[in-house]
Amino acid sequence: MAPEENPGTELLLQSFERRFLAARALRSFPWQVGGGACWSPGADGSLEAKLRDSSDSELLQDILQKPSGDSVTLSESTAIISHGTTGLVTWDAALYLAEWAIENPAAFTHRTVLELGSGAGLTGLAICKMCRPRAYIFSDCHSRVLEQLRGNVLLNGLSLEAEITANLDSPRVTVAQLDWDVATVHQLSAFQPDVVIAADVLYCPEAIVSLVGVLRRLAACREHQRAPEVYVAFTVRNPETCQLFTTELGRAGIRWEVEPRHDQKLFPYEEHLEMAMLNLTL
């Protein structure tokens, strides 16, 4: 029995089609076109031209502009706070940073990347699959988060460093326990990152002070080498928290600048949220 056609049904179908198509690489559209056959992107270039030129095909135009690369699979908690941590779910700034990375792969290609506070791991997995880093180090301090991170790495077909295979196309991946308050310069020097990233880690004053402290020690690890590039993405929930972060950076002698907003919109984070990303010079 066909569903009753009404504006609500139409909007629901459009929403489903948009999310379904944006979430996977397609060999054909999952609905019939013209004489009843499913259309394949390589089968009829004239259809693609018609979709691009037609004024009433905004949905399909948007879909055609979506990348059709690899997918990321995650296991994560359904609760914002679980097992005493917020690190078992994906936060919006992680999505924003992943989008920026996909748009700027040269920042990570053939480089060693250290992620601070990796959480569920979406940003790092997207970088590993799309940006070809030489090595990627996921890090967090909570044992349950680390356990979930290892599972998500394996779930996405990547090997952890202890079980490296001969697949030269994949980066060396490590999951490391890292407590910002107790990590020493000697311990941090083992990572030797070219790039350091973090997303949605500015959630309280104590975390901000700890983050700035570990960034200073990371800079000290490479005293006779170029300091790592640092990118920190965050959701602007409280302007005072952002002000505290930039104030602490100034006290530590760390210069910063705001990265321009990127145009990619691959993930369904809340449109009304204000995102920001800083490029730090250690």
C-alpha positions, 0 to 999 in steps of 0.5 A, a space after each residue: 500500500 503506497 503511503 499517503 502523499 502529503 507535505 510531511 511525507 515528502 519532507 521525510 522522504 527527502 530527508 531520508 534520501 539526503 542522509 542515505 546518499 551522503 552516508 555511502 558511496 553510490 554506484 547508482 541512485 536507489 530510485 527509478 529514473 525515466 523508463 524505470 531503470 536505476 541510473 548509474 553515474 557513468 551510464 548517462 552523462 546527459 542526466 547528470 548535466 540535466 540534474 545540475 542545470 535543472 532549477 527544481 533538482 536542488 536535492 540531487 545537486 547537493 548530493 552530486 557535490 558530496 564526496 563518495 570516498 571511504 566510510 567510517 564506522 564507529 561504536 560509541 555510547 548512546 549516553 552523553 556521560 557514561 562510565 564517568 566520562 564524556 569521551 565515549 560519544 562523538 562531539 560536534 567539533 570532532 565532526 567539524 575538524 574532520 571536515 576541515 581535514 578532508 578539505 586540507 589533506 596536505 596538512 596531514 599527508 606523510 606526517 605523524 599526527 598526535 590527537 589529544 583527547 581522541 574520544 570515540 575516534 571519528 576525526 582520527 579515523 577520517 584522517 587515516 582514511 582520507 589524508 594518508 598520514 605516515 603515522 597516527 597516534 590516538 590518545 586519551 586518559 580514560 581506560 574505557 575510552 581507550 578500549 573503545 578507541 582500539 575497537 573502533 580502529 580495528 572496526 575500520 580495517 586499520 591495524 594497531 602498531 603491535 600488529 602491523 601488516 605489510 599494507 603500506 597504504 595504511 598509516 602506523 596507528 597507535 592508541 596511547 594512554 596520555 594524562 595531560 597533567 602527569 605526562 613528562 617531556 621525556 614521555 611526550 618526546 616518544 611521539 615526535 609529532 609533526 601535527 597535533 590536533 584536538 577537538 572539543 576539549 575546552 569544556 572547563 577551566 582545569 582542562 584548558 590549563 592542562 591542555 596548554 601545559 601539555 602543548 608547552 611540553 610538546 614544544 620542549 620535546 623538539 627543542 632543536 627541531 621545528 615545533 609541531 603544527 597545532 589545530 584545536 577545534 571547539 564549539 563556542 558554548 561559553 565565550 568566557 571559556 574561549 577567552 580563558 583559552 586564548 589568555 592561557 595561550 598568551 601567558 604560555 607564549 603560544 601564538 594563535 590565529 583563527 582558521 577561516 571557516 571551511 565550506 565542507 558540510 559532510 556531517 549532521 552537526 547542529 547548524 546553530 552551533 558556532 564552531 571555531 578552530 585555532 592554528 597555534 604556533 608553539 
